[in-house]
Amino acid sequence: MNSSILRTMARLLASLLLLASLYLLWRGHNAPGGGFSGGIMAAAAFVLMAVAFEPMAGWRATRVSPLVLIPLGLGIALASGFAGVLAGDGFMAGQWVTVAVGDGVKLGTPLLFDIGVYLVVIGVALAVIIPLMGEEE
Protein backbone atom coordinates (compact mmCIF):
# COMPACT_ATOMS: atom_id res chain seq x y z
CA MET A 1 0.00 0.00 0.00
CA ASN A 2 1.45 3.37 -0.98
CA SER A 3 -0.15 5.90 1.34
CA SER A 4 1.89 8.53 3.14
CA ILE A 5 -0.96 9.08 5.60
CA LEU A 6 -1.05 5.38 6.49
CA ARG A 7 2.73 5.24 6.87
CA THR A 8 2.84 8.31 9.10
CA MET A 9 -0.02 7.12 11.29
CA ALA A 10 1.35 3.57 11.41
CA ARG A 11 4.56 4.81 13.03
CA LEU A 12 2.62 6.72 15.66
CA LEU A 13 0.03 4.01 16.31
CA ALA A 14 2.64 1.23 16.41
CA SER A 15 4.54 3.16 19.07
CA LEU A 16 1.38 3.63 21.12
CA LEU A 17 0.41 -0.03 20.71
CA LEU A 18 3.85 -1.16 21.90
CA LEU A 19 3.67 1.15 24.90
CA ALA A 20 0.19 -0.13 25.77
CA SER A 21 1.39 -3.72 25.35
CA LEU A 22 4.18 -3.12 27.84
CA TYR A 23 1.65 -1.66 30.27
CA LEU A 24 -0.54 -4.75 29.91
CA LEU A 25 2.50 -6.95 30.43
CA TRP A 26 3.55 -5.08 33.55
CA ARG A 27 0.09 -5.01 35.13
CA GLY A 28 -0.89 -8.51 34.07
CA HIS A 29 0.35 -10.42 37.08
CA ASN A 30 -1.70 -8.21 39.42
CA ALA A 31 -4.63 -7.16 37.24
CA PRO A 32 -6.25 -8.09 33.91
CA GLY A 33 -3.70 -8.28 31.16
CA GLY A 34 -0.47 -10.18 31.10
CA GLY A 35 1.81 -11.81 28.61
CA PHE A 36 -0.81 -13.04 26.19
CA SER A 37 -2.85 -9.87 25.80
CA GLY A 38 0.28 -7.71 25.81
CA GLY A 39 1.91 -9.97 23.24
CA ILE A 40 -1.11 -9.85 20.94
CA MET A 41 -1.11 -6.05 21.15
CA ALA A 42 2.63 -5.89 20.38
CA ALA A 43 2.18 -8.30 17.45
CA ALA A 44 -0.62 -6.05 16.17
CA ALA A 45 1.83 -3.14 16.18
CA PHE A 46 4.31 -5.09 14.07
CA VAL A 47 1.57 -6.28 11.70
CA LEU A 48 0.45 -2.67 11.31
CA MET A 49 3.99 -1.79 10.23
CA ALA A 50 3.89 -4.70 7.77
CA VAL A 51 0.63 -3.46 6.28
CA ALA A 52 1.78 0.15 6.05
CA PHE A 53 5.21 -0.49 4.55
CA GLU A 54 5.91 -4.01 3.33
CA PRO A 55 5.35 -7.44 4.88
CA MET A 56 8.95 -7.88 6.03
CA ALA A 57 9.00 -4.44 7.68
CA GLY A 58 7.00 -5.86 10.58
CA TRP A 59 9.39 -8.79 10.85
CA ARG A 60 12.46 -6.52 10.81
CA ALA A 61 10.94 -4.07 13.30
CA THR A 62 11.26 -6.68 16.06
CA ARG A 63 15.09 -6.37 15.74
CA VAL A 64 15.23 -10.11 16.52
CA SER A 65 13.77 -12.81 14.32
CA PRO A 66 10.37 -13.95 15.57
CA LEU A 67 11.72 -17.48 15.17
CA VAL A 68 14.25 -16.63 17.91
CA LEU A 69 11.59 -15.08 20.14
CA ILE A 70 9.64 -18.34 20.40
CA PRO A 71 12.34 -20.52 22.02
CA LEU A 72 13.64 -17.55 24.02
CA GLY A 73 10.18 -16.94 25.49
CA LEU A 74 9.69 -20.64 26.19
CA GLY A 75 13.02 -20.74 27.98
CA ILE A 76 12.17 -17.72 30.12
CA ALA A 77 8.76 -19.15 31.04
CA LEU A 78 10.30 -22.51 31.91
CA ALA A 79 13.04 -20.86 33.98
CA SER A 80 10.40 -19.01 35.98
CA GLY A 81 8.88 -22.37 36.88
CA PHE A 82 12.17 -23.80 38.09
CA ALA A 83 12.83 -20.78 40.32
CA GLY A 84 10.37 -22.26 42.82
CA VAL A 85 12.10 -25.62 42.71
CA LEU A 86 15.47 -23.99 43.38
CA ALA A 87 13.99 -22.18 46.37
CA GLY A 88 12.69 -25.45 47.82
CA ASP A 89 9.07 -24.93 46.81
CA GLY A 90 7.19 -26.67 44.01
CA PHE A 91 7.42 -26.12 40.28
CA MET A 92 5.80 -22.79 39.29
CA ALA A 93 5.63 -21.64 42.94
CA GLY A 94 5.89 -17.87 42.97
CA GLN A 95 9.12 -16.35 44.22
CA TRP A 96 9.32 -12.66 45.07
CA VAL A 97 12.06 -10.10 45.59
CA THR A 98 11.66 -6.47 46.63
CA VAL A 99 13.67 -3.97 44.60
CA ALA A 100 14.53 -0.69 46.35
CA VAL A 101 12.81 1.72 43.97
CA GLY A 102 10.73 4.36 45.72
CA ASP A 103 8.71 2.56 48.39
CA GLY A 104 9.94 -0.79 47.07
CA VAL A 105 8.72 -2.71 44.07
CA LYS A 106 7.95 -6.42 44.42
CA LEU A 107 9.04 -8.42 41.40
CA GLY A 108 8.35 -12.08 41.08
CA THR A 109 8.37 -15.12 38.88
CA PRO A 110 4.80 -14.51 37.62
CA LEU A 111 6.13 -11.43 35.82
CA LEU A 112 9.02 -13.49 34.44
CA PHE A 113 6.52 -16.10 33.20
CA ASP A 114 4.43 -13.34 31.58
CA ILE A 115 7.52 -11.99 29.80
CA GLY A 116 8.13 -15.46 28.37
CA VAL A 117 4.52 -15.73 27.19
CA TYR A 118 4.75 -12.20 25.74
CA LEU A 119 7.77 -13.16 23.62
CA VAL A 120 6.25 -16.46 22.48
CA VAL A 121 3.00 -14.78 21.42
CA ILE A 122 4.84 -12.11 19.41
CA GLY A 123 7.04 -14.72 17.77
CA VAL A 124 4.21 -17.09 16.86
CA ALA A 125 1.90 -14.34 15.63
CA LEU A 126 4.54 -12.83 13.36
CA ALA A 127 5.85 -16.20 12.18
CA VAL A 128 2.31 -17.05 11.04
CA ILE A 129 0.94 -13.70 9.83
CA ILE A 130 3.91 -12.20 7.96
CA PRO A 131 4.38 -15.18 5.58
CA LEU A 132 0.64 -15.10 4.87
CA MET A 133 1.03 -11.52 3.68
CA GLY A 134 3.09 -12.67 0.75
CA GLU A 135 6.80 -12.38 1.53
CA GLU A 136 9.13 -14.64 3.45
CA GLU A 137 12.60 -13.91 4.73
N, C-alpha and C positions, 0 to 999 in steps of 0.2 A: 504494500500500500504506500502511495507516495503523497502523503499529506503532511505539510509542515505543522499544521495545528495538532494533528494526532501525535506527531513526534515530540513536539514541545510539551503537550499535556502528559504524554506517557512518561517522560522524565520526571515531572513533578509528581504525578500520581504513583509511580513506582516507588519513589522515595517515601511518600506518605504511607503506602502499603507496607513497605519494609519496616518503617518505624512502628506502625500499628502491630505488625506481626511480632516484633520484639517485645512490645508491651504485653501482648497476649501470652507470649512465652514466659515472661517474667512473672506475671500474675497468675499463671495457670496452676501452679501447685497450691495456691491458697484461695483461688476464686475461679469462676468459669474461664476457660481458655486452656492454655497449655501447648504442648509440643505439636499436637495434630492440627489444631485450628490455627496456630501461629504459622506452622509450616505450609498449610494450604494458602494462607494469605501471602506469604513470601513467594510461593510458587506462582501465585496469580500475578505478582509484580513482575516476575521474570517472563511470564507468558505475555504480559502486556508489552514488554519491551520487544519480544519476538514478533508480535503482531504489528507493532508500530514501525519497526526497522526491518528486520529479516529474521527468519526462524532461528538461526544460530546466534543472533544477538542476545537472546534470552539465556542461551546456554553459556555464552562467554561472559555474561554479566555476573555469573556466580563466582568467577575468578578461579574456581576449582571445578573440575568435571563433576557433573551430577553422579556419574558412575563411581566417583571416589567418595562422594557424600554418603552413599548408602552404607558401605561397610564401615565407614568412620562413625556414622550415627549408631549403627548396630553395636559397634565396639564400646562406644560411650554408654549406651543404655545397659549393656551387659556389665560393664565395669561398675555402674551404679548399683547393680544388684549384688555384686560381690563385696561391696564396701561393708554391708551388714555382716557378711560371713567373716570378714577380716576383723571386725569389731567384736566377734563372739555372738552375734545375734543371727537370725535366720537370713536366708537369701531374700533380697528386696526389702529388708528391714531398714527403715529410714535412719540415717545418721545425720546429725546436725552439728554445725560449727558456727560460732558467733564471730563475725568480723567487726572490728572496731571502726565503724564508719558512723559518725553521728552518735545516735543512741545505741548503736549496735544492730547489725543486720544478721539475721539467722539464715544461713545457706545450708542446704541439705541435699541429700541424694535424690529426692523427688525432682528437684530442679535439674540435676545432672541427667536424670532419666528423660525429662522433657526435652532437654537440649538434643539428646540422641534421637528422639522421635522427630523433632523438628528437622534435623538434618536428613533423616531417612525420608520423610514426607517430601521435602524439597527435591531430593535426588530422584525418587521414584516418579513424582509428578513430571519433572522435566525430562527424565529418560523416556517417558511414555508420550508426552504431549509434543515435544519439539520434533521428534521424527515423524509424527503424524502430520505436521505442518508442511512437510515436503522436502526438508534438507536434513542430512545426517552428517555428523563430523567424521 
